[in-house]
Amino acid sequence: MPKVRAHVYISGRVQGVFFRDSTRHLARRYGVTGWVRNLPDGRVEALFEGEKDAVQRLIDWCYQGPPGARVDRVDVEWQEYTGAFADFMVR
């Protein structure tokens, strides 16, 4: 299975609803590495690396998010896999 990298921006009511913690939990379950953080403009930004199917499952989840979230938009930029991360963290 090829490994990929995806830079993701999630817009909507995505801060203050445990979006980052839920993302970290799922990323670790799926074996995806990288990070997730809140942005000052209210969006959540994430960088996912791992097997393509696992990264895609995590992106698919981002369209819904955790209970309490309201996702209006998900922007994904596919990039070349780097293997830069050993784990998944909240920044």
N, C-alpha and C positions, 0 to 999 in steps of 0.2 A: 504494500500500500504506500503510495507516495506521501511524503510529508509536505505540508504547506504552511504558509503564514498568512494571517488575515488581520488587517487593521480595521477596527470596527468603531463606529460612532452610533450611539443610540440616543434618540430624542424623544421627549414626552415627559411624563411624570415618572422619572427614573431615579431621582435622588430622594433619600429619606424613606425608601421602601425596601431596603436590604438588597438592592440590585447587585452591588459589588460583592457582598458576602455570598449571595446565592450563586453568582457567577463563579466565584472561587471554588465553592463546594462542587459544582457541576464540572468545572474544568479538571479538578483533581480526580473526580470519579471517572471522567472520560480519558484521562492521561494527557490532557492538553496543558502546555506550559505557557507562560507569559505573564501578563498583568492586566489590571482593570483599575480605573480611577474616575473620580468625579471631575468635571470641568467647571470653571467659573460660570459658564453660560447655561448651566443646568443639564447639559448632556452627560452621558457616561462614555468614556473612551476605553477601548480594550485592544490588546494585541494577543492573538492566539497563535500558538505553534503546535503542530502535531500531525497525526495521520489525518488525511483529508476527510474521511468519514466522521471522525470525532470532532474536528473543527467545524464541519458543516452542521453537526447536531447541536453544537453550542451556539452557533449563529442562528439556527432555526429557533432555539429557545429564546434568544434575545428579542425576537419579534413579539413575544408574549411577556417575558420577564416573570418576576415573582408576584405573588398576590399583592394587590395594592398598586402595582405599576400600571401605567397606561402608556404603551409604546406607540408613538406616532410615526416614527421613521427609523430605519436601520440602514446605514451606509457602510458598505464593505469594500475595501480595497485589497485585492489579492496581491501578495508579494512573494518573493523568493524565500524559502525556508532558510533559516540561519543556524538553528540549534543553539541560540544564545542563552536560553533559560533552562535552569535545572528544576524549577517548580513553578507554581502559579501563585501570584501575590496580589494583594490589594495595595495600591499606592496611595 
